[in-house]
Amino acid sequence: MNVLIIEDDKALARELGLYLHNERFHCDFARTGREASEKLFVNEYDFVLLDLGLPDQDGLQLLSEARKERNQQASIIILSARGTVDDRIKGLDLGADDYLAKPYSLLELVSRMQAIVRRKHGVTQDVLPFGPFVLNVSDRTLRHQDHEVPLTKKEFDLLHYLLLHRHKVLTRLQLSEHIWGSMISDSDDRDSNFIDVHVKNIRKKLATYDPSEWIETVRGVGYRMKTAQEA
């Protein structure tokens, strides 16, 4: 998923970004409140990791602004050396989903992020069934009964994202941001028909095992994952 790391400590931001990259997150960075505001306005993020001690702005003010921009659905976790009860309460009251005081465990941070995703999408475990298929998030496999359906990394990520939002229509822009990162980078990929090609490949692979049309094309908008009853 797409993550914006708002942290003025360059070494800490780099360490956090590398760890999350290895955990299959796409990371974008901002070192000031102004830079963060610009990126929040332009891009959509699944997570915002926010340090409160920014050089030009209080992080709590930025948190309040973020909830008013297009990233209202982003999950925001405060990562700060300010760990008093008052700061925690203010942050949570302003809309933060979690609060971790520095120094924190990177392993715990990722566990909390995964817990937020499960809670947000009503997922109680790491398997997502649809019809005769089961997508396992932990070992990144898609199975049909005793057969493993071969998927590329991007195909798996795309199918996983569609399943998490199976009751929503997702635009090609939303899907491309999830797969390739922020709008500012990888613009050549975004302007292509890569999403359509990936969806076509996923449909072909699913059809090898089941004839149902699981991914619906919403003309002029994007795609939607059908429920078992609709397929």
C-alpha positions in Angstrom: 0.0 0.0 0.0 1.0 3.6 -0.4 2.6 5.3 2.6 3.6 8.9 3.2 6.4 9.1 5.8 6.5 12.6 7.3 9.8 12.8 9.2 12.5 15.5 9.3 15.2 13.1 10.6 16.6 11.9 7.3 18.4 8.8 8.7 15.3 7.7 10.5 13.1 8.3 7.5 15.4 6.3 5.3 15.6 3.4 7.8 11.8 3.3 8.1 11.4 3.5 4.3 13.7 0.6 3.7 12.0 -1.6 6.2 8.5 -0.8 4.8 9.8 -1.3 1.3 10.9 -4.8 2.3 7.4 -5.4 3.7 6.0 -4.5 0.2 4.8 -0.9 1.0 5.3 1.9 -1.5 6.9 4.9 0.4 6.9 8.6 -0.3 8.7 11.1 1.9 8.2 14.6 3.3 10.6 16.4 5.7 8.5 19.5 6.4 4.8 20.3 7.0 4.7 22.3 3.7 6.1 19.5 1.7 3.7 17.0 3.3 0.7 19.3 2.7 1.6 19.4 -1.0 1.9 15.7 -1.3 -1.3 15.1 0.7 -3.2 17.4 -1.7 -1.9 15.8 -4.9 -1.7 12.1 -4.0 -3.8 9.5 -2.3 -2.2 7.4 0.5 -3.3 4.3 2.4 -1.2 5.3 5.4 0.4 8.5 6.7 3.2 8.1 9.3 3.4 11.4 11.0 6.2 12.9 13.2 4.8 15.8 15.3 8.1 17.7 15.7 8.4 19.2 12.2 10.7 22.2 11.6 8.0 24.5 10.2 4.7 23.2 11.6 3.2 21.4 14.5 2.3 17.9 13.4 -1.1 18.1 15.1 -2.0 21.0 12.9 -0.9 19.0 9.8 -3.0 16.1 11.1 -6.1 18.3 11.3 -5.5 19.6 7.8 -4.9 16.1 6.4 -8.4 15.0 7.5 -9.9 17.9 5.5 -8.0 17.1 2.2 -8.6 14.2 -0.2 -6.8 11.8 2.1 -9.7 11.6 4.6 -9.7 7.8 4.1 -5.9 7.4 4.9 -5.0 5.7 8.1 -2.7 8.0 10.1 -0.3 6.8 12.7 1.6 9.3 14.8 5.3 8.5 15.4 6.7 11.0 17.9 9.0 11.5 20.8 6.1 13.4 22.4 4.5 10.6 24.2 2.6 12.3 27.0 -1.0 11.3 27.6 -2.1 14.8 26.5 -0.4 14.5 23.2 -1.8 11.0 22.6 -5.3 12.2 23.4 -5.0 15.2 21.2 -3.7 13.2 18.3 -6.4 10.5 18.5 -9.1 13.2 19.0 -8.0 14.9 15.8 -8.4 11.7 13.8 -5.2 9.6 14.2 -5.8 5.9 14.0 -2.8 5.0 16.3 0.0 6.6 18.2 3.5 5.1 18.8 6.1 6.9 20.9 9.7 7.0 19.9 11.7 4.8 20.0 9.4 2.2 18.6 9.8 -1.2 17.1 9.5 -1.4 13.4 8.0 -4.9 13.7 5.3 -3.5 16.0 4.6 -0.6 13.6 4.0 -3.0 10.7 1.8 -5.2 13.0 -0.3 -2.2 13.9 -0.6 -1.2 10.3 -1.8 -4.7 9.3 -4.2 -4.6 12.2 -5.7 -1.3 11.0 -6.1 -2.7 7.5 -7.9 -5.8 8.8 -10.2 -3.7 11.0 -10.9 -1.1 8.4 -11.9 -3.7 5.8 -13.6 -6.1 8.2 -11.0 -8.8 7.6 -10.5 -11.1 10.6 -7.7 -13.2 9.1 -5.1 -13.2 6.4 -7.2 -15.2 3.9 -9.7 -13.6 1.5 -12.0 -16.1 -0.1 -14.1 -15.4 -3.2 -16.1 -18.2 -4.8 -13.9 -21.2 -5.3 -10.7 -19.1 -4.8 -8.7 -18.2 -1.6 -6.2 -15.4 -1.6 -3.7 -15.8 1.2 -2.0 -12.5 2.2 0.6 -14.1 4.4 2.3 -16.3 1.8 1.0 -14.3 -1.2 -0.7 -17.1 -2.9 -4.0 -17.6 -4.8 -5.4 -21.1 -4.7 -8.3 -22.9 -6.4 -8.9 -26.0 -4.4 -5.6 -27.9 -4.5 -4.1 -25.8 -7.3 -2.1 -22.6 -6.9 -3.0 -20.0 -9.5 0.3 -18.3 -10.7 0.2 -14.5 -10.3 2.9 -12.0 -10.8 3.7 -9.6 -7.9 1.7 -6.7 -9.4 -1.2 -9.1 -10.3 -1.4 -10.3 -6.7 -1.3 -6.7 -5.4 -4.0 -5.6 -7.7 -6.3 -8.5 -6.9 -5.7 -8.1 -3.2 -6.6 -4.4 -3.4 -9.8 -5.1 -5.4 -10.8 -7.7 -2.8 -10.2 -5.4 0.1 -12.5 -2.9 -1.6 -14.9 -5.4 -3.2 -18.0 -3.3 -2.6 -16.4 -0.2 -4.3 -15.6 0.9 -7.8 -11.9 1.7 -8.0 -10.7 4.1 -10.7 -7.7 3.3 -12.8 -5.8 6.1 -11.1 -6.5 4.6 -7.6 -5.3 1.2 -8.8 -2.2 2.6 -10.5 -1.3 4.6 -7.4 -1.6 1.5 -5.3 0.6 -0.5 -7.6 3.2 2.0 -8.7 3.2 4.6 -5.9 2.6 8.4 -5.9 1.4 10.4 -8.9 4.6 12.4 -9.0 6.7 9.4 -9.9 6.3 6.7 -12.5 4.1 8.9 -14.6 4.9 7.0 -17.8 3.3 3.9 -16.4 0.2 5.8 -15.3 -0.4 7.1 -18.8 -0.3 3.6 -20.3 -2.9 0.9 -20.2 -1.0 -1.2 -17.8 -3.9 -1.5 -15.4 -6.2 -2.8 -18.2 -3.5 -5.3 -19.2 -3.0 -6.6 -15.7 -6.8 -7.0 -15.2 -7.0 -8.8 -18.5 -4.2 -11.2 -17.4 -5.9 -11.8 -14.0 -9.2 -12.6 -15.6 -7.6 -15.0 -18.0 -5.8 -16.9 -15.2 -9.0 -17.0 -13.1 -11.0 -18.3 -16.1 -8.7 -21.3 -16.3 -10.2 -22.6 -13.1 -13.6 -20.9 -13.0 -15.7 -19.4 -15.8 -17.3 -16.6 -13.6 -16.6 -13.0 -14.3 -15.1 -11.8 -11.0 -13.8 -8.4 -12.0 -16.4 -6.0 -13.4 -15.5 -3.2 -15.8 -17.3 0.0 -15.0 -17.1 1.9 -18.2 -15.3 5.2 -18.1 -14.4 4.7 -14.4 -12.5 1.6 -13.5 -13.1 -1.8 -12.0 -15.0 -3.5 -9.2 -14.7 -6.9 -7.6 -18.0 -8.8 -7.7 -19.4 -10.7 -4.8 -20.0 -14.5 -5.1 -23.7 -13.8 -5.7 -23.1 -11.4 -8.5 -20.5 -13.5 -10.3 
